[in-house]
Amino acid sequence: MVDYANRMLKKRDLPGLTGLVALYDRRLERANNWDLIDLSVYSIMGAYWLCADSGTEERRLFLKRWADSGNLWRERAAMVSTLALIRRGILGETFWLAEHFINHPHDLMHKASGWMLREAGKKDLNALRGFLAAFHTHLPRTALRYAIERMGPAERKKWMEKP
């Protein structure tokens, strides 16, 4: 599916990508491991969003459906799909979903949120610092550790200290 998405993107085949995203969405319930999501979703959704020239509102409606599904794999897909946006310098959806999942009970979501926050920080460290200033005391420890992994020891220590 990733190969198809990349080929369709090169051809700017929006109807094909729309169909592929619909098929991916229907089959997402069958995912049974985090790596199936992590290796596919950002490429497929990224190709679609780029070809469709999707705006924030359209992307958030789609992501909200996955994020509110109650299905771990759809929730993880929502978070990890933002990697495609991060790579284009679009960070809002990542921070929005990280806040949405802040109280999620599953460690696979903590890891995904922290990973995407860290990736967002590679693009804009000050934006990550702003998010952490507001939410570091509420973030699950795993998410926080992933998010600050690339920072220096003194800064990591600062973020890890909870009042």
N, C-alpha and C positions, 0 to 999 in steps of 0.2 A: 504494500500500500504506500509506503514511503517513496519507493521508486516511481510508482504511478503519480504520486503527488508532485514530485520533482519534475517529471516529464510534462505533466499538464501545466505546471507553472511556467515552464520554458515556452510553451505554446500559448500561454495566457488563456487556457481552456477553462473558463469559469463554470460553464455547465458541467463539465467533467469533474472538476474539483467539488462542486456543490453535491454531486451524486456520491463522490468518494467520502466526503464528510458525513453525509447521511448514512452511508453504509458503515463507516467507522463508528458512528454514534449508535447505530442499532446493534453492532457486534461488541460494543464496549462492555456489556454485561458479562461477556465470556472471558474477559481478562481474568487471569488467576495469579498474576504475579506483578510486582511493581515494575520489573524491567520491561515487560511488554508495553506498559504505558510510557515509561521514560524514553524508550527508543523510538517511539512512533508519534506521539501526540504533538510534539512541538513542530515536527517537520510537516505533518499533514495539516494541522491548523494554521501553521505559519504560512504555508503555500496558499491556503484558501484566503486568509486574511490579507495577504499581500496582493493576490490577484483580484480579490473583490474590493480592495481598497476600503476595507471595513473601518468604520469610525468607532469611537469609544462606546457609544450607546449600544450599537449592534453587538460588539464583542461582549460587553458586560451582560446583555440579555442572554446570550448563549452561555457564557461562563456561569451565570447565576443558576441556570437550569441544571448544569452539572454539579455546581457547588452545593445546591440545596437538595440534591437527589437522595441523600442518605445512603448512597452506594460508595464504598471506599474507593473503588477504581475510578468512578466518574469524578469524585472529589479530587483525587490525585491528578487525574487528567486535566481538570480545570487549572490546578496550580501549576503543573509542569508545562502546560501549553503556553504559559506566559513567557517561557524562555524564548520563543520566537519573537515576541514583542520586545523583550529586554534587548535582544541582539540588534533591534532596530532603534533602540534608545527610548522605547515606550515603557515606562515603569509603573504607571498608575494602576494598571490592573493587578500587577504583582502585589503592590502594597495593599490594595483594596481586598484582595483575596487572603493575604496573610492576616489581615485584621479579622476577616470573616472566619477564618479557621483557628483563631487564637485559642479557643477553648475546645478544639477537637480532641477526642479521647485517644486517637490512634497515633502511635509513634511514627508510622509511615507518612502521616500528614505533617507531623512536626518536622521530620527530615526534609520532606518536599518543600515546606514553607521556608525553612532555614536555607536550603540550597538555593531557592529562587531569590531570597533576600540577599544572599551572598553574591549571586550573579548580578543583581540590580546594583549592588554596591560597587561592583567592578566598573559599571557604567557611570555611576554618580554616587560617590562615597558620601557626600553631604546629604543626599536624599535618603540614603540608608541611615545615616546618623539621625536625621530628623524623625524617621519612623521609629528608630530605637528610643529616642528621647521620649516619645509618647507612649511606647508599648513595651519596652524591655522588661519592666517589672511584671508584665502579664504574659509574656511569651513563655511557652514551655521551654525548659532548659535546653533540650535537644535542639529546638529551632534556634534559640539564641546562640548556642555554641556554633552551629553551622553558619549562621549569619555573620558572626564576627571572626570566623576562622582566619581570614587574610589580614586582619588588623594586627598591629604590634602588640606585644605582651602587656604593656601598661594600659593601652586602650581596651584590650580584651578584659583585663582585670576590672577596669572601671565599669564596663557594661554588665559583668557578671555579679557585681555587688548589688544586692537588692536591699532597699531600705527596710 
